[in-house]
Amino acid sequence: MTLIDAGKAVRELQKTNGISNAELARKAATSPQQVIRWRTQVNMKLHTMQLICEAMGAEVQEFLHLGK
């Protein structure tokens, strides 16, 4: 089994969708500081992945693929 890097997936989704940290924070109803933490996390709860994906209009499967 290959483990994913959740932070890498967040960064890649942001890059693909052209979403800044501030914009993601607004869409996810959180702070820009939290988005910065997400971008550096290797591990992440499924709930957080779902929140990020919903905010960026992505599927969890896409998130998991980007983290490889």
mmCIF file of the N, C-alpha and C atoms, coordinates in Angstrom:
data_MODEL
# 
_entry.id   MODEL 
# 
loop_
_atom_site.group_PDB 
_atom_site.id 
_atom_site.type_symbol 
_atom_site.label_atom_id 
_atom_site.label_alt_id 
_atom_site.label_comp_id 
_atom_site.label_asym_id 
_atom_site.label_entity_id 
_atom_site.label_seq_id 
_atom_site.pdbx_PDB_ins_code 
_atom_site.Cartn_x 
_atom_site.Cartn_y 
_atom_site.Cartn_z 
_atom_site.occupancy 
_atom_site.B_iso_or_equiv 
_atom_site.pdbx_formal_charge 
_atom_site.auth_seq_id 
_atom_site.auth_comp_id 
_atom_site.auth_asym_id 
_atom_site.auth_atom_id 
_atom_site.pdbx_PDB_model_num 
ATOM 1   N N  . MET A 1 1  ? 0.844   -1.172 0.000   1.00 0.00 ? 1  MET A N  1 
ATOM 2   C CA . MET A 1 1  ? 0.000   0.000  0.000   1.00 0.00 ? 1  MET A CA 1 
ATOM 3   C C  . MET A 1 1  ? 0.892   1.238  0.000   1.00 0.00 ? 1  MET A C  1 
ATOM 4   N N  . THR A 1 2  ? 0.556   2.185  -0.866  1.00 0.00 ? 2  THR A N  1 
ATOM 5   C CA . THR A 1 2  ? 1.279   3.443  -0.933  1.00 0.00 ? 2  THR A CA 1 
ATOM 6   C C  . THR A 1 2  ? 0.562   4.480  -0.076  1.00 0.00 ? 2  THR A C  1 
ATOM 7   N N  . LEU A 1 3  ? 1.293   5.095  0.842   1.00 0.00 ? 3  LEU A N  1 
ATOM 8   C CA . LEU A 1 3  ? 0.703   6.134  1.670   1.00 0.00 ? 3  LEU A CA 1 
ATOM 9   C C  . LEU A 1 3  ? 0.715   7.455  0.912   1.00 0.00 ? 3  LEU A C  1 
ATOM 10  N N  . ILE A 1 4  ? -0.312  8.268  1.150   1.00 0.00 ? 4  ILE A N  1 
ATOM 11  C CA . ILE A 1 4  ? -0.364  9.556  0.481   1.00 0.00 ? 4  ILE A CA 1 
ATOM 12  C C  . ILE A 1 4  ? 0.194   10.644 1.388   1.00 0.00 ? 4  ILE A C  1 
ATOM 13  N N  . ASP A 1 5  ? 0.557   11.748 0.795   1.00 0.00 ? 5  ASP A N  1 
ATOM 14  C CA . ASP A 1 5  ? 0.975   12.951 1.508   1.00 0.00 ? 5  ASP A CA 1 
ATOM 15  C C  . ASP A 1 5  ? -0.187  13.930 1.381   1.00 0.00 ? 5  ASP A C  1 
ATOM 16  N N  . ALA A 1 6  ? -0.969  14.079 2.442   1.00 0.00 ? 6  ALA A N  1 
ATOM 17  C CA . ALA A 1 6  ? -2.175  14.911 2.396   1.00 0.00 ? 6  ALA A CA 1 
ATOM 18  C C  . ALA A 1 6  ? -1.853  16.366 2.064   1.00 0.00 ? 6  ALA A C  1 
ATOM 19  N N  . GLY A 1 7  ? -0.772  16.898 2.617   1.00 0.00 ? 7  GLY A N  1 
ATOM 20  C CA . GLY A 1 7  ? -0.387  18.275 2.326   1.00 0.00 ? 7  GLY A CA 1 
ATOM 21  C C  . GLY A 1 7  ? -0.089  18.484 0.855   1.00 0.00 ? 7  GLY A C  1 
ATOM 22  N N  . LYS A 1 8  ? 0.573   17.510 0.261   1.00 0.00 ? 8  LYS A N  1 
ATOM 23  C CA . LYS A 1 8  ? 0.873   17.581 -1.166  1.00 0.00 ? 8  LYS A CA 1 
ATOM 24  C C  . LYS A 1 8  ? -0.425  17.622 -1.971  1.00 0.00 ? 8  LYS A C  1 
ATOM 25  N N  . ALA A 1 9  ? -1.397  16.820 -1.556  1.00 0.00 ? 9  ALA A N  1 
ATOM 26  C CA . ALA A 1 9  ? -2.680  16.792 -2.251  1.00 0.00 ? 9  ALA A CA 1 
ATOM 27  C C  . ALA A 1 9  ? -3.382  18.144 -2.153  1.00 0.00 ? 9  ALA A C  1 
ATOM 28  N N  . VAL A 1 10 ? -3.329  18.774 -0.984  1.00 0.00 ? 10 VAL A N  1 
ATOM 29  C CA . VAL A 1 10 ? -3.938  20.093 -0.818  1.00 0.00 ? 10 VAL A CA 1 
ATOM 30  C C  . VAL A 1 10 ? -3.254  21.091 -1.751  1.00 0.00 ? 10 VAL A C  1 
ATOM 31  N N  . ARG A 1 11 ? -1.935  21.089 -1.746  1.00 0.00 ? 11 ARG A N  1 
ATOM 32  C CA . ARG A 1 11 ? -1.183  22.017 -2.595  1.00 0.00 ? 11 ARG A CA 1 
ATOM 33  C C  . ARG A 1 11 ? -1.495  21.802 -4.076  1.00 0.00 ? 11 ARG A C  1 
ATOM 34  N N  . GLU A 1 12 ? -1.570  20.535 -4.498  1.00 0.00 ? 12 GLU A N  1 
ATOM 35  C CA . GLU A 1 12 ? -1.845  20.228 -5.900  1.00 0.00 ? 12 GLU A CA 1 
ATOM 36  C C  . GLU A 1 12 ? -3.264  20.648 -6.293  1.00 0.00 ? 12 GLU A C  1 
ATOM 37  N N  . LEU A 1 13 ? -4.241  20.399 -5.404  1.00 0.00 ? 13 LEU A N  1 
ATOM 38  C CA . LEU A 1 13 ? -5.612  20.820 -5.704  1.00 0.00 ? 13 LEU A CA 1 
ATOM 39  C C  . LEU A 1 13 ? -5.703  22.334 -5.822  1.00 0.00 ? 13 LEU A C  1 
ATOM 40  N N  . GLN A 1 14 ? -5.023  23.032 -4.919  1.00 0.00 ? 14 GLN A N  1 
ATOM 41  C CA . GLN A 1 14 ? -5.020  24.490 -4.988  1.00 0.00 ? 14 GLN A CA 1 
ATOM 42  C C  . GLN A 1 14 ? -4.411  24.963 -6.298  1.00 0.00 ? 14 GLN A C  1 
ATOM 43  N N  . LYS A 1 15 ? -3.308  24.360 -6.674  1.00 0.00 ? 15 LYS A N  1 
ATOM 44  C CA . LYS A 1 15 ? -2.618  24.743 -7.913  1.00 0.00 ? 15 LYS A CA 1 
ATOM 45  C C  . LYS A 1 15 ? -3.518  24.479 -9.124  1.00 0.00 ? 15 LYS A C  1 
ATOM 46  N N  . THR A 1 16 ? -4.104  23.288 -9.167  1.00 0.00 ? 16 THR A N  1 
ATOM 47  C CA . THR A 1 16 ? -4.967  22.897 -10.280 1.00 0.00 ? 16 THR A CA 1 
ATOM 48  C C  . THR A 1 16 ? -6.177  23.817 -10.411 1.00 0.00 ? 16 THR A C  1 
ATOM 49  N N  . ASN A 1 17 ? -6.761  24.198 -9.270  1.00 0.00 ? 17 ASN A N  1 
ATOM 50  C CA . ASN A 1 17 ? -7.976  25.007 -9.273  1.00 0.00 ? 17 ASN A CA 1 
ATOM 51  C C  . ASN A 1 17 ? -7.712  26.502 -9.153  1.00 0.00 ? 17 ASN A C  1 
ATOM 52  N N  . GLY A 1 18 ? -6.446  26.890 -9.018  1.00 0.00 ? 18 GLY A N  1 
ATOM 53  C CA . GLY A 1 18 ? -6.115  28.304 -8.898  1.00 0.00 ? 18 GLY A CA 1 
ATOM 54  C C  . GLY A 1 18 ? -6.706  28.958 -7.662  1.00 0.00 ? 18 GLY A C  1 
ATOM 55  N N  . ILE A 1 19 ? -6.683  28.245 -6.543  1.00 0.00 ? 19 ILE A N  1 
ATOM 56  C CA . ILE A 1 19 ? -7.278  28.740 -5.300  1.00 0.00 ? 19 ILE A CA 1 
ATOM 57  C C  . ILE A 1 19 ? -6.176  29.104 -4.314  1.00 0.00 ? 19 ILE A C  1 
ATOM 58  N N  . SER A 1 20 ? -6.203  30.334 -3.846  1.00 0.00 ? 20 SER A N  1 
ATOM 59  C CA . SER A 1 20 ? -5.213  30.809 -2.871  1.00 0.00 ? 20 SER A CA 1 
ATOM 60  C C  . SER A 1 20 ? -5.546  30.284 -1.475  1.00 0.00 ? 20 SER A C  1 
ATOM 61  N N  . ASN A 1 21 ? -4.597  30.430 -0.563  1.00 0.00 ? 21 ASN A N  1 
ATOM 62  C CA . ASN A 1 21 ? -4.837  30.032 0.828   1.00 0.00 ? 21 ASN A CA 1 
ATOM 63  C C  . ASN A 1 21 ? -6.012  30.803 1.409   1.00 0.00 ? 21 ASN A C  1 
ATOM 64  N N  . ALA A 1 22 ? -6.065  32.103 1.157   1.00 0.00 ? 22 ALA A N  1 
ATOM 65  C CA . ALA A 1 22 ? -7.148  32.938 1.697   1.00 0.00 ? 22 ALA A CA 1 
ATOM 66  C C  . ALA A 1 22 ? -8.500  32.515 1.134   1.00 0.00 ? 22 ALA A C  1 
ATOM 67  N N  . GLU A 1 23 ? -8.545  32.208 -0.146  1.00 0.00 ? 23 GLU A N  1 
ATOM 68  C CA . GLU A 1 23 ? -9.804  31.786 -0.768  1.00 0.00 ? 23 GLU A CA 1 
ATOM 69  C C  . GLU A 1 23 ? -10.246 30.426 -0.232  1.00 0.00 ? 23 GLU A C  1 
ATOM 70  N N  . LEU A 1 24 ? -9.310  29.492 -0.088  1.00 0.00 ? 24 LEU A N  1 
ATOM 71  C CA . LEU A 1 24 ? -9.654  28.187 0.470   1.00 0.00 ? 24 LEU A CA 1 
ATOM 72  C C  . LEU A 1 24 ? -10.146 28.341 1.907   1.00 0.00 ? 24 LEU A C  1 
ATOM 73  N N  . ALA A 1 25 ? -9.503  29.183 2.675   1.00 0.00 ? 25 ALA A N  1 
ATOM 74  C CA . ALA A 1 25 ? -9.925  29.426 4.058   1.00 0.00 ? 25 ALA A CA 1 
ATOM 75  C C  . ALA A 1 25 ? -11.358 29.946 4.098   1.00 0.00 ? 25 ALA A C  1 
ATOM 76  N N  . ARG A 1 26 ? -11.669 30.881 3.213   1.00 0.00 ? 26 ARG A N  1 
ATOM 77  C CA . ARG A 1 26 ? -13.022 31.443 3.168   1.00 0.00 ? 26 ARG A CA 1 
ATOM 78  C C  . ARG A 1 26 ? -14.041 30.374 2.796   1.00 0.00 ? 26 ARG A C  1 
ATOM 79  N N  . LYS A 1 27 ? -13.729 29.585 1.759   1.00 0.00 ? 27 LYS A N  1 
ATOM 80  C CA . LYS A 1 27 ? -14.657 28.542 1.299   1.00 0.00 ? 27 LYS A CA 1 
ATOM 81  C C  . LYS A 1 27 ? -14.841 27.431 2.322   1.00 0.00 ? 27 LYS A C  1 
ATOM 82  N N  . ALA A 1 28 ? -13.803 27.147 3.096   1.00 0.00 ? 28 ALA A N  1 
ATOM 83  C CA . ALA A 1 28 ? -13.864 26.072 4.089   1.00 0.00 ? 28 ALA A CA 1 
ATOM 84  C C  . ALA A 1 28 ? -14.254 26.597 5.470   1.00 0.00 ? 28 ALA A C  1 
ATOM 85  N N  . ALA A 1 29 ? -14.542 27.892 5.560   1.00 0.00 ? 29 ALA A N  1 
ATOM 86  C CA . ALA A 1 29 ? -14.935 28.531 6.823   1.00 0.00 ? 29 ALA A CA 1 
ATOM 87  C C  . ALA A 1 29 ? -13.903 28.284 7.924   1.00 0.00 ? 29 ALA A C  1 
ATOM 88  N N  . THR A 1 30 ? -12.648 28.557 7.591   1.00 0.00 ? 30 THR A N  1 
ATOM 89  C CA . THR A 1 30 ? -11.561 28.400 8.550   1.00 0.00 ? 30 THR A CA 1 
ATOM 90  C C  . THR A 1 30 ? -10.587 29.564 8.362   1.00 0.00 ? 30 THR A C  1 
ATOM 91  N N  . SER A 1 31 ? -9.496  29.513 9.066   1.00 0.00 ? 31 SER A N  1 
ATOM 92  C CA . SER A 1 31 ? -8.513  30.597 8.988   1.00 0.00 ? 31 SER A CA 1 
ATOM 93  C C  . SER A 1 31 ? -7.429  30.282 7.957   1.00 0.00 ? 31 SER A C  1 
ATOM 94  N N  . PRO A 1 32 ? -6.784  31.326 7.427   1.00 0.00 ? 32 PRO A N  1 
ATOM 95  C CA . PRO A 1 32 ? -5.655  31.082 6.525   1.00 0.00 ? 32 PRO A CA 1 
ATOM 96  C C  . PRO A 1 32 ? -4.528  30.311 7.220   1.00 0.00 ? 32 PRO A C  1 
ATOM 97  N N  . GLN A 1 33 ? -4.370  30.503 8.518   1.00 0.00 ? 33 GLN A N  1 
ATOM 98  C CA . GLN A 1 33 ? -3.348  29.766 9.269   1.00 0.00 ? 33 GLN A CA 1 
ATOM 99  C C  . GLN A 1 33 ? -3.638  28.267 9.250   1.00 0.00 ? 33 GLN A C  1 
ATOM 100 N N  . GLN A 1 34 ? -4.923  27.901 9.338   1.00 0.00 ? 34 GLN A N  1 
ATOM 101 C CA . GLN A 1 34 ? -5.291  26.482 9.288   1.00 0.00 ? 34 GLN A CA 1 
ATOM 102 C C  . GLN A 1 34 ? -4.968  25.910 7.915   1.00 0.00 ? 34 GLN A C  1 
ATOM 103 N N  . VAL A 1 35 ? -5.219  26.657 6.864   1.00 0.00 ? 35 VAL A N  1 
ATOM 104 C CA . VAL A 1 35 ? -4.908  26.194 5.514   1.00 0.00 ? 35 VAL A CA 1 
ATOM 105 C C  . VAL A 1 35 ? -3.410  25.949 5.393   1.00 0.00 ? 35 VAL A C  1 
ATOM 106 N N  . ILE A 1 36 ? -2.599  26.823 5.946   1.00 0.00 ? 36 ILE A N  1 
ATOM 107 C CA . ILE A 1 36 ? -1.146  26.640 5.919   1.00 0.00 ? 36 ILE A CA 1 
ATOM 108 C C  . ILE A 1 36 ? -0.765  25.349 6.640   1.00 0.00 ? 36 ILE A C  1 
ATOM 109 N N  . ARG A 1 37 ? -1.425  25.057 7.757   1.00 0.00 ? 37 ARG A N  1 
ATOM 110 C CA . ARG A 1 37 ? -1.151  23.797 8.470   1.00 0.00 ? 37 ARG A CA 1 
ATOM 111 C C  . ARG A 1 37 ? -1.544  22.603 7.602   1.00 0.00 ? 37 ARG A C  1 
ATOM 112 N N  . TRP A 1 38 ? -2.705  22.686 6.945   1.00 0.00 ? 38 TRP A N  1 
ATOM 113 C CA . TRP A 1 38 ? -3.134  21.588 6.064   1.00 0.00 ? 38 TRP A CA 1 
ATOM 114 C C  . TRP A 1 38 ? -2.098  21.327 4.984   1.00 0.00 ? 38 TRP A C  1 
ATOM 115 N N  . ARG A 1 39 ? -1.540  22.397 4.426   1.00 0.00 ? 39 ARG A N  1 
ATOM 116 C CA . ARG A 1 39 ? -0.580  22.273 3.326   1.00 0.00 ? 39 ARG A CA 1 
ATOM 117 C C  . ARG A 1 39 ? 0.705   21.563 3.740   1.00 0.00 ? 39 ARG A C  1 
ATOM 118 N N  . THR A 1 40 ? 0.986   21.492 5.039   1.00 0.00 ? 40 THR A N  1 
ATOM 119 C CA . THR A 1 40 ? 2.225   20.864 5.513   1.00 0.00 ? 40 THR A CA 1 
ATOM 120 C C  . THR A 1 40 ? 1.993   19.525 6.199   1.00 0.00 ? 40 THR A C  1 
ATOM 121 N N  . GLN A 1 41 ? 0.741   19.132 6.378   1.00 0.00 ? 41 GLN A N  1 
ATOM 122 C CA . GLN A 1 41 ? 0.434   17.868 7.058   1.00 0.00 ? 41 GLN A CA 1 
ATOM 123 C C  . GLN A 1 41 ? 0.644   16.678 6.134   1.00 0.00 ? 41 GLN A C  1 
ATOM 124 N N  . VAL A 1 42 ? 1.262   15.653 6.675   1.00 0.00 ? 42 VAL A N  1 
ATOM 125 C CA . VAL A 1 42 ? 1.392   14.410 5.920   1.00 0.00 ? 42 VAL A CA 1 
ATOM 126 C C  . VAL A 1 42 ? 0.130   13.571 6.118   1.00 0.00 ? 42 VAL A C  1 
ATOM 127 N N  . ASN A 1 43 ? -0.396  13.564 7.325   1.00 0.00 ? 43 ASN A N  1 
ATOM 128 C CA . ASN A 1 43 ? -1.604  12.805 7.664   1.00 0.00 ? 43 ASN A CA 1 
ATOM 129 C C  . ASN A 1 43 ? -2.761  13.758 7.881   1.00 0.00 ? 43 ASN A C  1 
ATOM 130 N N  . MET A 1 44 ? -3.965  13.264 7.607   1.00 0.00 ? 44 MET A N  1 
ATOM 131 C CA . MET A 1 44 ? -5.136  14.110 7.745   1.00 0.00 ? 44 MET A CA 1 
ATOM 132 C C  . MET A 1 44 ? -6.357  13.231 7.982   1.00 0.00 ? 44 MET A C  1 
ATOM 133 N N  . LYS A 1 45 ? -7.283  13.716 8.799   1.00 0.00 ? 45 LYS A N  1 
ATOM 134 C CA . LYS A 1 45 ? -8.522  12.983 9.036   1.00 0.00 ? 45 LYS A CA 1 
ATOM 135 C C  . LYS A 1 45 ? -9.396  13.029 7.786   1.00 0.00 ? 45 LYS A C  1 
ATOM 136 N N  . LEU A 1 46 ? -10.173 11.977 7.598   1.00 0.00 ? 46 LEU A N  1 
ATOM 137 C CA . LEU A 1 46 ? -11.068 11.895 6.446   1.00 0.00 ? 46 LEU A CA 1 
ATOM 138 C C  . LEU A 1 46 ? -12.028 13.078 6.427   1.00 0.00 ? 46 LEU A C  1 
ATOM 139 N N  . HIS A 1 47 ? -12.534 13.463 7.585   1.00 0.00 ? 47 HIS A N  1 
ATOM 140 C CA . HIS A 1 47 ? -13.452 14.597 7.677   1.00 0.00 ? 47 HIS A CA 1 
ATOM 141 C C  . HIS A 1 47 ? -12.806 15.858 7.096   1.00 0.00 ? 47 HIS A C  1 
ATOM 142 N N  . THR A 1 48 ? -11.546 16.079 7.406   1.00 0.00 ? 48 THR A N  1 
ATOM 143 C CA . THR A 1 48 ? -10.827 17.256 6.906   1.00 0.00 ? 48 THR A CA 1 
ATOM 144 C C  . THR A 1 48 ? -10.646 17.162 5.396   1.00 0.00 ? 48 THR A C  1 
ATOM 145 N N  . MET A 1 49 ? -10.310 15.975 4.896   1.00 0.00 ? 49 MET A N  1 
ATOM 146 C CA . MET A 1 49 ? -10.183 15.786 3.448   1.00 0.00 ? 49 MET A CA 1 
ATOM 147 C C  . MET A 1 49 ? -11.497 16.114 2.754   1.00 0.00 ? 49 MET A C  1 
ATOM 148 N N  . GLN A 1 50 ? -12.593 15.647 3.317   1.00 0.00 ? 50 GLN A N  1 
ATOM 149 C CA . GLN A 1 50 ? -13.902 15.898 2.725   1.00 0.00 ? 50 GLN A CA 1 
ATOM 150 C C  . GLN A 1 50 ? -14.220 17.395 2.721   1.00 0.00 ? 50 GLN A C  1 
ATOM 151 N N  . LEU A 1 51 ? -13.892 18.086 3.807   1.00 0.00 ? 51 LEU A N  1 
ATOM 152 C CA . LEU A 1 51 ? -14.117 19.520 3.900   1.00 0.00 ? 51 LEU A CA 1 
ATOM 153 C C  . LEU A 1 51 ? -13.330 20.265 2.825   1.00 0.00 ? 51 LEU A C  1 
ATOM 154 N N  . ILE A 1 52 ? -12.073 19.909 2.664   1.00 0.00 ? 52 ILE A N  1 
ATOM 155 C CA . ILE A 1 52 ? -11.215 20.542 1.665   1.00 0.00 ? 52 ILE A CA 1 
ATOM 156 C C  . ILE A 1 52 ? -11.742 20.267 0.257   1.00 0.00 ? 52 ILE A C  1 
ATOM 157 N N  . CYS A 1 53 ? -12.088 19.026 -0.010  1.00 0.00 ? 53 CYS A N  1 
ATOM 158 C CA . CYS A 1 53 ? -12.597 18.660 -1.332  1.00 0.00 ? 53 CYS A CA 1 
ATOM 159 C C  . CYS A 1 53 ? -13.898 19.399 -1.637  1.00 0.00 ? 53 CYS A C  1 
ATOM 160 N N  . GLU A 1 54 ? -14.780 19.483 -0.682  1.00 0.00 ? 54 GLU A N  1 
ATOM 161 C CA . GLU A 1 54 ? -16.041 20.194 -0.888  1.00 0.00 ? 54 GLU A CA 1 
ATOM 162 C C  . GLU A 1 54 ? -15.777 21.664 -1.192  1.00 0.00 ? 54 GLU A C  1 
ATOM 163 N N  . ALA A 1 55 ? -14.854 22.267 -0.463  1.00 0.00 ? 55 ALA A N  1 
ATOM 164 C CA . ALA A 1 55 ? -14.534 23.682 -0.662  1.00 0.00 ? 55 ALA A CA 1 
ATOM 165 C C  . ALA A 1 55 ? -13.933 23.942 -2.040  1.00 0.00 ? 55 ALA A C  1 
ATOM 166 N N  . MET A 1 56 ? -13.226 22.938 -2.590  1.00 0.00 ? 56 MET A N  1 
ATOM 167 C CA . MET A 1 56 ? -12.579 23.135 -3.888  1.00 0.00 ? 56 MET A CA 1 
ATOM 168 C C  . MET A 1 56 ? -13.295 22.428 -5.026  1.00 0.00 ? 56 MET A C  1 
ATOM 169 N N  . GLY A 1 57 ? -14.447 21.835 -4.750  1.00 0.00 ? 57 GLY A N  1 
ATOM 170 C CA . GLY A 1 57 ? -15.212 21.179 -5.804  1.00 0.00 ? 57 GLY A CA 1 
ATOM 171 C C  . GLY A 1 57 ? -14.535 19.948 -6.371  1.00 0.00 ? 57 GLY A C  1 
ATOM 172 N N  . ALA A 1 58 ? -13.869 19.197 -5.501  1.00 0.00 ? 58 ALA A N  1 
ATOM 173 C CA . ALA A 1 58 ? -13.141 17.998 -5.935  1.00 0.00 ? 58 ALA A CA 1 
ATOM 174 C C  . ALA A 1 58 ? -13.709 16.767 -5.233  1.00 0.00 ? 58 ALA A C  1 
ATOM 175 N N  . GLU A 1 59 ? -13.394 15.618 -5.772  1.00 0.00 ? 59 GLU A N  1 
ATOM 176 C CA . GLU A 1 59 ? -13.776 14.342 -5.169  1.00 0.00 ? 59 GLU A CA 1 
ATOM 177 C C  . GLU A 1 59 ? -12.634 13.854 -4.274  1.00 0.00 ? 59 GLU A C  1 
ATOM 178 N N  . VAL A 1 60 ? -12.970 13.106 -3.234  1.00 0.00 ? 60 VAL A N  1 
ATOM 179 C CA . VAL A 1 60 ? -11.950 12.565 -2.335  1.00 0.00 ? 60 VAL A CA 1 
ATOM 180 C C  . VAL A 1 60 ? -10.990 11.658 -3.110  1.00 0.00 ? 60 VAL A C  1 
ATOM 181 N N  . GLN A 1 61 ? -11.491 10.912 -4.074  1.00 0.00 ? 61 GLN A N  1 
ATOM 182 C CA . GLN A 1 61 ? -10.616 10.040 -4.868  1.00 0.00 ? 61 GLN A CA 1 
ATOM 183 C C  . GLN A 1 61 ? -9.553  10.842 -5.615  1.00 0.00 ? 61 GLN A C  1 
ATOM 184 N N  . GLU A 1 62 ? -9.928  12.006 -6.117  1.00 0.00 ? 62 GLU A N  1 
ATOM 185 C CA . GLU A 1 62 ? -8.958  12.880 -6.787  1.00 0.00 ? 62 GLU A CA 1 
ATOM 186 C C  . GLU A 1 62 ? -7.907  13.345 -5.776  1.00 0.00 ? 62 GLU A C  1 
ATOM 187 N N  . PHE A 1 63 ? -8.358  13.712 -4.580  1.00 0.00 ? 63 PHE A N  1 
ATOM 188 C CA . PHE A 1 63 ? -7.457  14.148 -3.509  1.00 0.00 ? 63 PHE A CA 1 
ATOM 189 C C  . PHE A 1 63 ? -6.442  13.043 -3.207  1.00 0.00 ? 63 PHE A C  1 
ATOM 190 N N  . LEU A 1 64 ? -6.936  11.831 -3.048  1.00 0.00 ? 64 LEU A N  1 
ATOM 191 C CA . LEU A 1 64 ? -6.049  10.706 -2.724  1.00 0.00 ? 64 LEU A CA 1 
ATOM 192 C C  . LEU A 1 64 ? -5.040  10.453 -3.852  1.00 0.00 ? 64 LEU A C  1 
ATOM 193 N N  . HIS A 1 65 ? -5.498  10.578 -5.078  1.00 0.00 ? 65 HIS A N  1 
ATOM 194 C CA . HIS A 1 65 ? -4.598  10.362 -6.222  1.00 0.00 ? 65 HIS A CA 1 
ATOM 195 C C  . HIS A 1 65 ? -3.493  11.427 -6.264  1.00 0.00 ? 65 HIS A C  1 
ATOM 196 N N  . LEU A 1 66 ? -3.838  12.671 -5.978  1.00 0.00 ? 66 LEU A N  1 
ATOM 197 C CA . LEU A 1 66 ? -2.867  13.760 -6.016  1.00 0.00 ? 66 LEU A CA 1 
ATOM 198 C C  . LEU A 1 66 ? -1.817  13.649 -4.925  1.00 0.00 ? 66 LEU A C  1 
ATOM 199 N N  . GLY A 1 67 ? -2.148  12.955 -3.835  1.00 0.00 ? 67 GLY A N  1 
ATOM 200 C CA . GLY A 1 67 ? -1.227  12.838 -2.726  1.00 0.00 ? 67 GLY A CA 1 
ATOM 201 C C  . GLY A 1 67 ? -0.162  11.771 -2.898  1.00 0.00 ? 67 GLY A C  1 
ATOM 202 N N  . LYS A 1 68 ? -0.215  11.032 -3.991  1.00 0.00 ? 68 LYS A N  1 
ATOM 203 C CA . LYS A 1 68 ? 0.762   9.950  -4.205  1.00 0.00 ? 68 LYS A CA 1 
ATOM 204 C C  . LYS A 1 68 ? 2.104   10.492 -4.613  1.00 0.00 ? 68 LYS A C  1 
# 
